[in-house]
Amino acid sequence: QTSSDQIVHLLSEDAGVDPHIARIRLAANQDNCLSLPRIDDAVSTMLTEINRVMNFYNYNNPNNTISCLYLFGTGLPEDVMEQRISEALELPVHSIADLMPEQARVDGITNGPQTYGAVVE
């Protein structure tokens, strides 16, 4: 299972920088680092894993249709990941923050535990 932490580790190794610096670079997609071969391969692996989950769900729930996905997580640029997932799965992808009540939206907490809590609430 590929995670953003593993991708941070790969960038840290490839760029020869501290993992904290690598995380900052990934979050900003600095120097288009998500296009580096090992990073792109790891992101592609994540997309394959998402696709497998979708196929499993669709196989076991033939009467239900997934019409869109909501992205939750931190570590990788949300806009880039939304685009990559949407292109790979041919489905619209939105931030989970889109499900938050308008009055609960605050800059800086649109993709973390606070958002999940506000959506579940």
DSSP file (Angstrom, degrees, kcal/mol; ACC not computed):
  #  RESIDUE AA STRUCTURE BP1 BP2  ACC     N-H-->O    O-->H-N    N-H-->O    O-->H-N    TCO  KAPPA ALPHA  PHI   PSI    X-CA   Y-CA   Z-CA
    1    1 A Q              0   0    0      0, 0.0     2,-0.3     0, 0.0    45,-0.1   0.000 360.0 360.0 360.0 122.1    0.0    0.0    0.0
    2    2 A T        +     0   0    0     43,-0.1     2,-0.3    40,-0.1     3,-0.0  -0.669 360.0 179.9 -87.9 138.1    1.5    3.3   -1.1
    3    3 A S     >  -     0   0    0     -2,-0.3     4,-1.8     1,-0.1     3,-0.2  -0.853  44.6-105.9-131.2 168.5    1.1    6.3    1.1
    4    4 A S  H  > S+     0   0    0     -2,-0.3     4,-2.6     1,-0.2     5,-0.2   0.837 120.1  60.2 -64.0 -30.3    2.2    9.9    1.0
    5    5 A D  H  > S+     0   0    0      2,-0.2     4,-2.2     1,-0.2    -1,-0.2   0.900 104.4  48.5 -63.0 -39.6    4.8    9.1    3.7
    6    6 A Q  H  > S+     0   0    0      2,-0.2     4,-2.2    -3,-0.2    -1,-0.2   0.885 111.2  50.0 -66.7 -37.4    6.4    6.6    1.3
    7    7 A I  H  X S+     0   0    0     -4,-1.8     4,-2.5     2,-0.2    -2,-0.2   0.892 108.7  52.4 -67.9 -39.1    6.4    9.2   -1.5
    8    8 A V  H  X S+     0   0    0     -4,-2.6     4,-2.7     1,-0.2    -2,-0.2   0.924 109.0  50.8 -59.2 -44.4    8.0   11.7    0.9
    9    9 A H  H  X S+     0   0    0     -4,-2.2     4,-2.4     2,-0.2    -2,-0.2   0.911 109.4  50.2 -60.6 -43.7   10.7    9.1    1.6
   10   10 A L  H  X S+     0   0    0     -4,-2.2     4,-2.9     2,-0.2    -1,-0.2   0.932 112.9  45.5 -61.0 -46.3   11.3    8.5   -2.1
   11   11 A L  H  X S+     0   0    0     -4,-2.5     4,-2.9     1,-0.2     5,-0.3   0.900 110.5  54.5 -65.5 -39.3   11.7   12.3   -2.7
   12   12 A S  H  X>S+     0   0    0     -4,-2.7     5,-1.4    -5,-0.2     4,-1.2   0.923 113.1  42.9 -58.8 -45.0   13.9   12.7    0.3
   13   13 A E  H  <5S+     0   0    0     -4,-2.4    -2,-0.2     3,-0.2    -1,-0.2   0.946 116.9  45.9 -64.7 -49.4   16.2    9.9   -1.0
   14   14 A D  H  <5S+     0   0    0     -4,-2.9    -2,-0.2     1,-0.2    -1,-0.2   0.876 121.5  36.4 -65.2 -38.9   16.2   11.2   -4.6
   15   15 A A  H  <5S-     0   0    0     -4,-2.9    -1,-0.2    -5,-0.2    -2,-0.2   0.591 102.8-127.6 -91.6 -11.2   16.7   14.8   -3.7
   16   16 A G  T  <5 +     0   0    0     -4,-1.2     2,-0.3    -5,-0.3    -3,-0.2   0.884  64.9 128.6  66.9  38.1   19.1   14.2   -0.8
   17   17 A V      < -     0   0    0     -5,-1.4    -1,-0.2    -6,-0.3    -2,-0.1  -0.815  67.7 -85.5-123.0 163.8   17.0   16.3    1.5
   18   18 A D    >>  -     0   0    0     -2,-0.3     4,-2.4     1,-0.1     3,-0.5  -0.338  41.7-116.0 -61.0 144.9   15.5   15.9    5.0
   19   19 A P  H 3> S+     0   0    0      0, 0.0     4,-2.4     0, 0.0     5,-0.2   0.828 115.7  57.7 -55.7 -32.7   12.0   14.3    4.9
   20   20 A H  H 3> S+     0   0    0      2,-0.2     4,-1.8     1,-0.2     5,-0.1   0.910 108.6  45.1 -65.1 -40.2   10.4   17.5    6.3
   21   21 A I  H <> S+     0   0    0     -3,-0.5     4,-2.5     2,-0.2    -1,-0.2   0.899 111.4  53.4 -67.5 -40.7   11.8   19.4    3.4
   22   22 A A  H  X S+     0   0    0     -4,-2.4     4,-2.5     1,-0.2    -2,-0.2   0.899 107.3  51.7 -60.7 -40.5   10.7   16.7    1.0
   23   23 A R  H  X S+     0   0    0     -4,-2.4     4,-2.6     2,-0.2    -1,-0.2   0.906 110.0  48.7 -63.6 -41.4    7.1   17.0    2.4
   24   24 A I  H  X S+     0   0    0     -4,-1.8     4,-1.5     2,-0.2    -2,-0.2   0.920 111.6  49.7 -63.7 -43.5    7.1   20.7    1.9
   25   25 A R  H  X>S+     0   0    0     -4,-2.5     5,-2.6     1,-0.2     4,-0.6   0.906 112.7  47.2 -62.1 -41.9    8.3   20.3   -1.7
   26   26 A L  H ><5S+     0   0    0     -4,-2.5     3,-0.9     3,-0.2    -2,-0.2   0.925 107.5  55.3 -65.2 -44.5    5.6   17.7   -2.4
   27   27 A A  H 3<5S+     0   0    0     -4,-2.6    -1,-0.2     1,-0.3    -2,-0.2   0.840 119.0  34.1 -59.1 -33.0    2.8   19.8   -0.9
   28   28 A A  H 3<5S-     0   0    0     -4,-1.5    -1,-0.3    -5,-0.2    -2,-0.2   0.445 103.9-128.7 -98.0  -2.1    3.7   22.6   -3.2
   29   29 A N  T X<5 -     0   0    0     -3,-0.9     3,-1.9    -4,-0.6    -3,-0.2   0.900  37.9-162.4  49.6  43.5    4.8   20.3   -6.1
   30   30 A Q  G > < +     0   0    0     -5,-2.6     3,-1.3     1,-0.3    -1,-0.2  -0.298  67.9   1.0 -59.8 134.5    7.9   22.4   -6.1
   31   31 A D  G 3  S-     0   0    0      1,-0.3    -1,-0.3    -3,-0.1     4,-0.1   0.782 124.6 -75.3  54.8  29.5    9.9   22.0   -9.4
   32   32 A N  G X  S+     0   0    0     -3,-1.9     3,-2.2    -4,-0.2    -1,-0.3   0.880  77.2 168.1  53.5  42.5    7.1   19.7  -10.6
   33   33 A C  G X   +     0   0    0     -3,-1.3     3,-1.4     1,-0.3     6,-0.2   0.716  63.9  71.0 -63.5 -21.1    8.5   17.0   -8.3
   34   34 A L  G 3  S+     0   0    0      1,-0.3    -1,-0.3    -8,-0.1     9,-0.2   0.667  93.0  59.6 -68.5 -12.9    5.4   14.8   -8.7
   35   35 A S  G <  S+     0   0    0     -3,-2.2    -1,-0.3     4,-0.1    -2,-0.2   0.508  75.1 116.5 -91.9  -5.2    6.6   14.2  -12.3
   36   36 A L  S <> S-     0   0    0     -3,-1.4     4,-3.5    -4,-0.2     5,-0.3  -0.389  79.0-113.8 -61.8 142.7    9.9   12.7  -11.2
   37   37 A P  H  > S+     0   0    0      0, 0.0     4,-2.4     0, 0.0     5,-0.2   0.868 111.9  40.8 -51.2 -50.6   10.0    9.0  -12.4
   38   38 A R  H  > S+     0   0    0      2,-0.2     4,-1.9     1,-0.2     5,-0.1   0.872 118.6  47.7 -69.1 -33.7   10.0    7.3   -9.0
   39   39 A I  H  > S+     0   0    0     -3,-0.2     4,-2.5     2,-0.2     5,-0.2   0.935 112.3  48.7 -70.1 -45.9    7.4    9.7   -7.6
   40   40 A D  H  X S+     0   0    0     -4,-3.5     4,-2.5     1,-0.2    -2,-0.2   0.895 110.8  51.7 -60.6 -40.2    5.2    9.4  -10.6
   41   41 A D  H  X S+     0   0    0     -4,-2.4     4,-2.0    -5,-0.3    -1,-0.2   0.906 109.8  49.2 -62.2 -41.8    5.4    5.6  -10.4
   42   42 A A  H  X S+     0   0    0     -4,-1.9     4,-2.0     2,-0.2    -2,-0.2   0.906 111.5  48.3 -66.2 -41.1    4.4    5.7   -6.7
   43   43 A V  H  X S+     0   0    0     -4,-2.5     4,-2.2     1,-0.2    -2,-0.2   0.909 110.0  52.8 -64.4 -40.9    1.4    8.0   -7.5
   44   44 A S  H  X S+     0   0    0     -4,-2.5     4,-2.1     1,-0.2    -2,-0.2   0.875 106.5  53.4 -61.3 -36.8    0.5    5.6  -10.3
   45   45 A T  H  X S+     0   0    0     -4,-2.0     4,-2.3     2,-0.2    -1,-0.2   0.905 107.1  51.6 -63.5 -41.4    0.6    2.7   -7.8
   46   46 A M  H  X S+     0   0    0     -4,-2.0     4,-2.4     1,-0.2    -2,-0.2   0.918 109.1  50.6 -59.6 -43.0   -1.8    4.7   -5.5
   47   47 A L  H  X S+     0   0    0     -4,-2.2     4,-2.4     1,-0.2    -2,-0.2   0.885 108.6  51.8 -63.8 -38.6   -4.1    5.1   -8.5
   48   48 A T  H  X S+     0   0    0     -4,-2.1     4,-2.2     2,-0.2    -1,-0.2   0.908 109.3  50.2 -63.0 -41.8   -4.0    1.4   -9.2
   49   49 A E  H  X S+     0   0    0     -4,-2.3     4,-2.0     2,-0.2    -2,-0.2   0.900 110.5  49.1 -64.0 -41.1   -4.9    0.7   -5.6
   50   50 A I  H  X S+     0   0    0     -4,-2.4     4,-2.4     1,-0.2    -1,-0.2   0.920 110.3  51.8 -63.0 -42.9   -7.8    3.1   -5.7
   51   51 A N  H  X S+     0   0    0     -4,-2.4     4,-2.7     1,-0.2    -2,-0.2   0.887 107.4  52.5 -61.8 -39.5   -9.0    1.4   -8.9
   52   52 A R  H  X S+     0   0    0     -4,-2.2     4,-2.5     2,-0.2    -1,-0.2   0.911 109.3  48.9 -63.1 -42.3   -8.8   -2.0   -7.3
   53   53 A V  H  X S+     0   0    0     -4,-2.0     4,-2.6     2,-0.2    -2,-0.2   0.919 111.8  49.7 -62.7 -43.0  -11.0   -0.9   -4.4
   54   54 A M  H  X S+     0   0    0     -4,-2.4     4,-2.9     2,-0.2    -2,-0.2   0.928 111.5  48.1 -61.8 -45.4  -13.5    0.6   -6.9
   55   55 A N  H  X S+     0   0    0     -4,-2.7     4,-2.4     2,-0.2    -2,-0.2   0.903 111.6  50.3 -62.5 -41.4  -13.6   -2.6   -8.9
   56   56 A F  H  X S+     0   0    0     -4,-2.5     4,-2.1     2,-0.2    -2,-0.2   0.933 112.8  46.5 -61.7 -46.5  -14.1   -4.7   -5.7
   57   57 A Y  H  X S+     0   0    0     -4,-2.6     4,-1.4     1,-0.2    -2,-0.2   0.944 113.3  48.2 -61.3 -48.3  -16.9   -2.4   -4.6
   58   58 A N  H  < S+     0   0    0     -4,-2.9    -1,-0.2     1,-0.2    -2,-0.2   0.874 111.2  50.9 -62.3 -37.4  -18.6   -2.4   -8.0
   59   59 A Y  H  < S+     0   0    0     -4,-2.4    -1,-0.2     1,-0.2    -2,-0.2   0.908 116.0  40.7 -65.5 -41.9  -18.3   -6.2   -8.3
   60   60 A N  H  < S+     0   0    0     -4,-2.1    -1,-0.2     1,-0.2    -2,-0.2   0.581 122.5  40.8 -84.7 -10.5  -19.9   -6.7   -4.8
   61   61 A N    ><  +     0   0    0     -4,-1.4     3,-1.9    -5,-0.2    -1,-0.2  -0.506  63.7 161.7-134.0  64.9  -22.5   -4.0   -5.2
   62   62 A P  T 3  S+     0   0    0      0, 0.0    -1,-0.1     0, 0.0    -2,-0.1   0.706  75.0  56.4 -64.2 -19.1  -23.8   -4.3   -8.8
   63   63 A N  T 3  S+     0   0    0     -3,-0.1     2,-0.4     2,-0.0    -5,-0.1   0.498  98.5  73.1 -90.6  -3.1  -27.0   -2.3   -8.1
   64   64 A N    <   -     0   0    0     -3,-1.9     2,-0.4    -6,-0.2    -3,-0.1  -0.870  65.3-157.6-111.2 145.4  -25.1    0.7   -6.8
   65   65 A T        -     0   0    0     -2,-0.4     2,-0.7     0, 0.0    -2,-0.0  -0.981  13.2-138.8-123.2 131.0  -23.1    3.1   -9.0
   66   66 A I        +     0   0    0     -2,-0.4     3,-0.1     1,-0.2    -8,-0.0  -0.794  22.8 177.2 -86.4 119.9  -20.3    5.4   -7.8
   67   67 A S        -     0   0    0     -2,-0.7     2,-0.3     1,-0.3    -1,-0.2   0.667  62.4  -3.3-100.7 -19.3  -20.9    8.7   -9.4
   68   68 A C        -     0   0    0     23,-0.2     2,-0.3     2,-0.0    -1,-0.3  -0.976  63.1-127.7-161.8 167.4  -18.0   10.7   -7.8
   69   69 A L  E     -a   93   0A   0     23,-2.4    25,-2.5    -2,-0.3     2,-0.5  -0.909  10.4-143.8-122.0 150.1  -15.2   10.4   -5.3
   70   70 A Y  E     -a   94   0A   0     -2,-0.3     2,-0.4    23,-0.2    25,-0.2  -0.974  18.7-141.9-115.1 126.7  -14.3   12.5   -2.3
   71   71 A L  E     +a   95   0A   0     23,-3.6    25,-2.3    -2,-0.5     2,-0.4  -0.717  22.6 174.7 -92.7 131.0  -10.6   12.9   -1.6
   72   72 A F        +     0   0    0     -2,-0.4     2,-0.2    23,-0.2    39,-0.1  -0.999  31.3  72.8-135.8 132.9   -9.4   13.0    2.0
   73   73 A G        -     0   0    0     -2,-0.4     2,-0.3    38,-0.3    23,-0.1  -0.754  55.2-117.3 147.5 168.4   -5.8   13.1    3.1
   74   74 A T  S    S+     0   0    0     -2,-0.2   -70,-0.2     1,-0.1    -2,-0.0  -0.864  72.1  62.4-130.7 164.4   -2.8   15.3    3.4
   75   75 A G  S    S+     0   0    0     -2,-0.3    -1,-0.1     1,-0.2   -49,-0.0  -0.040  89.5  67.0 113.8 -32.2    0.7   15.3    2.1
   76   76 A L  S    S-     0   0    0    -49,-0.1    -1,-0.2   -48,-0.1   -49,-0.2  -0.915  98.4 -86.3-121.4 150.2    0.2   15.6   -1.6
   77   77 A P     >  -     0   0    0      0, 0.0     4,-2.5     0, 0.0     5,-0.2  -0.335  35.7-147.4 -58.8 121.7   -1.2   18.6   -3.5
   78   78 A E  H  > S+     0   0    0      1,-0.2     4,-2.9     2,-0.2     5,-0.2   0.891  93.7  50.8 -60.3 -43.7   -4.9   18.2   -3.5
   79   79 A D  H  > S+     0   0    0      1,-0.2     4,-2.0     2,-0.2    -1,-0.2   0.901 112.4  46.7 -64.8 -39.6   -5.6   19.8   -6.9
   80   80 A V  H  > S+     0   0    0      2,-0.2     4,-2.7     1,-0.2    -1,-0.2   0.924 114.6  46.9 -66.6 -44.1   -3.0   17.6   -8.6
   81   81 A M  H  X S+     0   0    0     -4,-2.5     4,-2.8     2,-0.2     5,-0.3   0.900 109.6  53.7 -66.7 -40.2   -4.3   14.4   -7.0
   82   82 A E  H  X S+     0   0    0     -4,-2.9     4,-2.4    -5,-0.2    -1,-0.2   0.933 112.3  45.3 -57.4 -45.3   -7.9   15.3   -7.8
   83   83 A Q  H  X S+     0   0    0     -4,-2.0     4,-2.5    -5,-0.2     5,-0.2   0.934 113.9  47.7 -65.0 -47.0   -6.9   15.7  -11.4
   84   84 A R  H  X S+     0   0    0     -4,-2.7     4,-2.3     1,-0.2    -2,-0.2   0.918 115.5  44.7 -62.1 -43.8   -4.8   12.5  -11.6
   85   85 A I  H  X S+     0   0    0     -4,-2.8     4,-2.6     2,-0.2     5,-0.3   0.922 113.1  50.9 -66.7 -43.7   -7.5   10.4   -9.9
   86   86 A S  H  X>S+     0   0    0     -4,-2.4     4,-1.5    -5,-0.3     5,-0.8   0.911 113.1  45.4 -60.6 -43.6  -10.3   11.9  -12.0
   87   87 A E  H  <5S+     0   0    0     -4,-2.5    -1,-0.2     1,-0.2    -2,-0.2   0.902 115.0  47.5 -66.6 -40.9   -8.4   11.1  -15.2
   88   88 A A  H  <5S+     0   0    0     -4,-2.3    -2,-0.2    -5,-0.2    -1,-0.2   0.875 124.6  29.1 -69.9 -37.5   -7.5    7.6  -14.1
   89   89 A L  H  <5S-     0   0    0     -4,-2.6    -1,-0.2     2,-0.2    -2,-0.2   0.498  97.7-129.4-103.4  -5.6  -11.0    6.6  -13.0
   90   90 A E  T  <5S+     0   0    0     -4,-1.5    -3,-0.2    -5,-0.3    -4,-0.1   0.905  70.4 115.4  55.0  44.5  -13.0    8.8  -15.3
   91   91 A L  S   <S-     0   0    0     -5,-0.8    -1,-0.2    -6,-0.3    -2,-0.2  -0.974  74.5-100.2-136.0 150.2  -15.0   10.1  -12.4
   92   92 A P        -     0   0    0      0, 0.0   -23,-2.4     0, 0.0     2,-0.4  -0.499  37.6-157.5 -68.1 142.4  -15.4   13.5  -10.9
   93   93 A V  E     -a   69   0A   0    -25,-0.2     2,-0.3    -2,-0.2   -23,-0.2  -0.983  12.4-179.9-125.5 134.2  -13.3   13.9   -7.7
   94   94 A H  E     -a   70   0A   0    -25,-2.5   -23,-3.6    -2,-0.4     2,-0.2  -0.877  33.3-100.7-128.3 159.8  -13.9   16.5   -5.0
   95   95 A S  E >   -a   71   0A   0     -2,-0.3     3,-1.9   -25,-0.2     4,-0.2  -0.559  28.9-125.5 -74.3 145.0  -12.3   17.5   -1.8
   96   96 A I  G >  S+     0   0    0    -25,-2.3     3,-2.0     1,-0.3     4,-0.3   0.771 108.7  74.1 -61.8 -23.0  -14.1   16.1    1.3
   97   97 A A  G >  S+     0   0    0     13,-0.5     3,-1.5   -26,-0.3    -1,-0.3   0.756  79.8  72.2 -61.5 -23.0  -14.2   19.8    2.4
   98   98 A D  G <  S+     0   0    0     -3,-1.9    -1,-0.3     1,-0.3    -2,-0.2   0.729  93.8  54.9 -64.0 -20.1  -16.9   20.3   -0.2
   99   99 A L  G <  S+     0   0    0     -3,-2.0    -1,-0.3    -4,-0.2    -2,-0.2   0.548  87.0 105.6 -88.3  -8.8  -19.2   18.3    2.2
  100  100 A M  S <  S-     0   0    0     -3,-1.5    19,-0.1    -4,-0.3     2,-0.1  -0.407  84.0-101.9 -71.4 145.7  -18.5   20.6    5.1
  101  101 A P    >>  -     0   0    0      0, 0.0     3,-1.8     0, 0.0     4,-0.6  -0.442  34.1-118.7 -60.9 141.7  -21.2   23.0    6.2
  102  102 A E  G >4 S+     0   0    0      1,-0.3     3,-1.3     2,-0.2    -2,-0.1   0.866 112.4  55.7 -52.9 -42.3  -20.3   26.5    4.9
  103  103 A Q  G 34 S+     0   0    0      1,-0.3    -1,-0.3     3,-0.0    -3,-0.0   0.678 103.9  55.7 -68.9 -15.9  -20.0   28.0    8.4
  104  104 A A  G <4 S+     0   0    0     -3,-1.8     2,-0.4    14,-0.0    -1,-0.3   0.559  81.0 108.4 -91.2  -9.1  -17.5   25.3    9.4
  105  105 A R    <<  +     0   0    0     -3,-1.3     2,-0.4    -4,-0.6     5,-0.1  -0.563  41.0 168.4 -77.4 125.5  -15.0   26.1    6.6
  106  106 A V    >   -     0   0    0     -2,-0.4     3,-1.9     3,-0.1    -2,-0.0  -0.998  42.2-100.1-135.0 136.6  -11.9   27.8    7.8
  107  107 A D  T 3  S+     0   0    0     -2,-0.4     0, 0.0     1,-0.2     0, 0.0  -0.298 107.4  26.5 -55.1 136.4   -8.7   28.3    5.7
  108  108 A G  T 3  S+     0   0    0      4,-0.0    -1,-0.2     0, 0.0     3,-0.2   0.258 108.7  71.1  96.3 -11.5   -6.1   25.8    6.6
  109  109 A I    <   +     0   0    0     -3,-1.9     3,-0.4     1,-0.1    -2,-0.1  -0.121  58.4 111.0-126.3  39.5   -8.4   23.0    7.8
  110  110 A T  S    S+     0   0    0      1,-0.2   -13,-0.5    -5,-0.1    -1,-0.1   0.486  86.2  28.1 -92.4  -1.0   -9.9   21.8    4.5
  111  111 A N  S    S+     0   0    0     -3,-0.2   -38,-0.3   -15,-0.1    -1,-0.2  -0.011 102.6  76.9-151.4  40.6   -8.2   18.5    4.3
  112  112 A G  S >> S-     0   0    0     -3,-0.4     4,-1.8   -40,-0.1     3,-0.6  -0.645  96.7 -66.6-135.2-166.5   -7.4   17.1    7.7
  113  113 A P  H 3> S+     0   0    0      0, 0.0     4,-2.6     0, 0.0     5,-0.2   0.827 126.2  60.0 -57.5 -33.5   -9.0   15.4   10.7
  114  114 A Q  H 3> S+     0   0    0      1,-0.2     4,-2.3     2,-0.2     5,-0.2   0.908 105.1  48.8 -62.3 -40.4  -11.0   18.6   11.5
  115  115 A T  H <> S+     0   0    0     -3,-0.6     4,-2.4     2,-0.2     5,-0.2   0.934 110.3  50.2 -64.1 -46.4  -12.7   18.4    8.1
  116  116 A Y  H  X S+     0   0    0     -4,-1.8     4,-2.6     1,-0.2     5,-0.2   0.924 111.3  49.6 -58.5 -44.8  -13.5   14.7    8.5
  117  117 A G  H  X S+     0   0    0     -4,-2.6     4,-2.3     1,-0.2    -1,-0.2   0.893 110.8  49.4 -61.4 -40.9  -15.0   15.5   11.9
  118  118 A A  H  < S+     0   0    0     -4,-2.3    -1,-0.2     2,-0.2    -2,-0.2   0.869 112.8  47.5 -67.4 -36.0  -17.1   18.3   10.6
  119  119 A V  H  < S+     0   0    0     -4,-2.4    -2,-0.2     1,-0.2    -1,-0.2   0.917 114.5  45.2 -71.1 -43.4  -18.4   16.2    7.7
  120  120 A V  H  <        0   0    0     -4,-2.6    -2,-0.2     1,-0.3    -1,-0.2   0.883 360.0 360.0 -67.4 -38.1  -19.3   13.2   10.0
  121  121 A E     <        0   0    0     -4,-2.3    -1,-0.3    -5,-0.2    -2,-0.2   0.517 360.0 360.0 -56.0 360.0  -20.9   15.6   12.5
